[in-house]
């Protein structure tokens, strides 16, 4: 669709991953109108990546950075919601870290793997599990707290 070019000479020392990130930012900055910048452009960017990096229009590829993938397919709005979601995940893990330190460590390992290699925010699927788990832990704690408090019927 477009003739987006990135500087592969300076990126040869840094690696292919930074080239992918730069390419995604150029798609966002140069090809998206204001509506797409706010709400996203769907999954069309996968084919742009496939054509640019794999030289095949029928294949798809991704930026290898979930934040950039979210920005491209759901815009600033989707990225903001995802960042708020991650904030809550980290908040609950830190809130209950004394009781579940191993779960937090597993989440961090999975998060960093997903951050640098994932094609989507919940890739690998275990990332989805570890992202939703602190919400269940929090709901159980809230339920237990409400059951411990005596009912005031006066």
Phi and psi in degrees as a GROMACS rama.xvg file:
@    title "Ramachandran Plot"
@    xaxis  label "Phi"
@    yaxis  label "Psi"
@TYPE xy
-137.38  163.798  UNK-2
-103.689  66.1041  UNK-3
-79.9734  129.559  UNK-4
-122.226  142.609  UNK-5
-123.987  156.296  UNK-6
-81.5547  97.9196  UNK-7
-82.8603  -14.6351  UNK-8
-70.261  -49.627  UNK-9
-71.6023  -25.306  UNK-10
-86.2567  -5.63138  UNK-11
-62.6854  -30.8109  UNK-12
-82.6017  -24.5024  UNK-13
-88.4662  -37.4676  UNK-14
121.572  167.961  UNK-15
-67.0992  -29.7689  UNK-16
-61.1808  -44.15  UNK-17
-67.3783  -31.8214  UNK-18
-63.0374  -40.7465  UNK-19
-65.066  -39.8335  UNK-20
-67.0885  -42.377  UNK-21
-63.4713  -40.4939  UNK-22
-62.1672  -43.2844  UNK-23
-62.7227  -42.183  UNK-24
-65.6699  -35.0226  UNK-25
-68.4207  -37.8254  UNK-26
-59.6958  -48.6936  UNK-27
-62.4627  -46.8443  UNK-28
-75.0648  -38.6485  UNK-29
-97.533  -30.1321  UNK-30
-104.893  -21.4878  UNK-31
-90.5098  134.85  UNK-32
-81.9964  -178.923  UNK-33
-61.9801  -38.4498  UNK-34
-62.2291  -45.7164  UNK-35
-68.5499  -32.3515  UNK-36
-66.1437  -32.4607  UNK-37
-84.7814  -46.557  UNK-38
-105.659  -8.93861  UNK-39
94.02  166.973  UNK-40
-114.371  16.8989  UNK-41
73.9277  -156.768  UNK-42
-96.2175  16.763  UNK-43
-62.0352  -28.6012  UNK-44
-63.2727  -23.4323  UNK-45
-61.9081  -39.5853  UNK-46
-71.8565  -34.7359  UNK-47
-61.4677  -43.0619  UNK-48
-64.3771  -43.0499  UNK-49
-60.3103  -42.0834  UNK-50
-69.9004  -41.6497  UNK-51
-74.3059  -44.2771  UNK-52
-95.7771  -28.6669  UNK-53
-106.202  -5.47504  UNK-54
57.8964  35.693  UNK-55
-143.813  119.689  UNK-56
-69.152  -20.6337  UNK-57
-87.682  -11.4275  UNK-58
-101.039  158.72  UNK-59
-122.533  155.106  UNK-60
-147.218  176.026  UNK-61
-144.014  170.738  UNK-62
-76.1248  -9.28242  UNK-63
60.6726  35.8429  UNK-64
-153.972  105.589  UNK-65
-55.5722  -36.027  UNK-66
-61.8988  -40.2232  UNK-67
-71.7239  -38.3903  UNK-68
-59.6584  -44.8079  UNK-69
-64.1739  -41.9656  UNK-70
-59.6194  -41.8881  UNK-71
-72.5545  -40.1235  UNK-72
-93.5487  -18.7788  UNK-73
-131.957  8.83853  UNK-74
70.3967  -169.805  UNK-75
-61.6633  -37.8605  UNK-76
-61.4793  -49.9825  UNK-77
-64.1786  -39.6118  UNK-78
-64.9549  -39.0684  UNK-79
-63.4932  -43.4396  UNK-80
-64.1074  -42.6671  UNK-81
-63.9353  -42.1585  UNK-82
-64.319  -39.0927  UNK-83
-65.082  -41.6832  UNK-84
-58.7581  -47.3635  UNK-85
-63.279  -38.1463  UNK-86
-57.0698  -46.9989  UNK-87
-64.687  -37.9574  UNK-88
-60.8286  -50.5784  UNK-89
-63.1108  -40.7041  UNK-90
-58.2299  -48.1893  UNK-91
-68.7998  -38.723  UNK-92
-61.8376  -42.9939  UNK-93
-69.3073  -36.7517  UNK-94
-60.9808  -37.7365  UNK-95
-109.941  25.5995  UNK-96
-65.4455  -31.331  UNK-97
-67.2654  -32.6752  UNK-98
-87.1052  -29.6042  UNK-99
-134.183  56.0566  UNK-100
-66.2574  -33.999  UNK-101
-67.2757  -37.6466  UNK-102
-63.2523  -39.5632  UNK-103
-65.2289  -40.5196  UNK-104
-63.5555  -43.7077  UNK-105
-61.9566  -40.2074  UNK-106
-62.0938  -45.6024  UNK-107
-60.6555  -43.3919  UNK-108
-60.7506  -47.3463  UNK-109
-65.6052  -39.5063  UNK-110
-62.1255  -46.6461  UNK-111
-68.4583  -34.997  UNK-112
-63.8969  -45.623  UNK-113
-64.513  -39.0289  UNK-114
-60.0732  -40.4344  UNK-115
-97.2656  -15.9914  UNK-116
-130.148  -14.8757  UNK-117
-70.5691  147.095  UNK-118
-90.4923  -19.6152  UNK-119
-140.682  169.482  UNK-120
-62.4502  -23.0995  UNK-121
-119.226  40.5043  UNK-122
-115.586  119.006  UNK-123
-71.8115  162.005  UNK-124
-55.9614  -27.7452  UNK-125
-62.259  -23.7289  UNK-126
-62.7966  -39.6169  UNK-127
-61.6134  -42.2384  UNK-128
-61.9332  -50.2096  UNK-129
-70.4514  -17.8728  UNK-130
-81.2889  -32.2952  UNK-131
-89.5046  -25.2112  UNK-132
-53.719  -44.9867  UNK-133
-64.2525  -24.2956  UNK-134
-69.9408  -37.5113  UNK-135
-67.3409  -43.2517  UNK-136
-59.2982  -44.654  UNK-137
-63.6328  -42.4722  UNK-138
-65.3862  -36.5632  UNK-139
-65.62  -42.8861  UNK-140
-63.7598  -40.415  UNK-141
-64.3131  -41.6328  UNK-142
-64.3865  -43.667  UNK-143
-63.0219  -40.105  UNK-144
-64.1821  -40.8513  UNK-145
-70.852  -29.6314  UNK-146
-76.5137  -25.5826  UNK-147
-76.7531  -27.9559  UNK-148
-75.9627  131.203  UNK-149
-71.9626  147.869  UNK-150
-77.8054  129.802  UNK-151
-97.6735  106.19  UNK-152
-102.164  7.9606  UNK-153
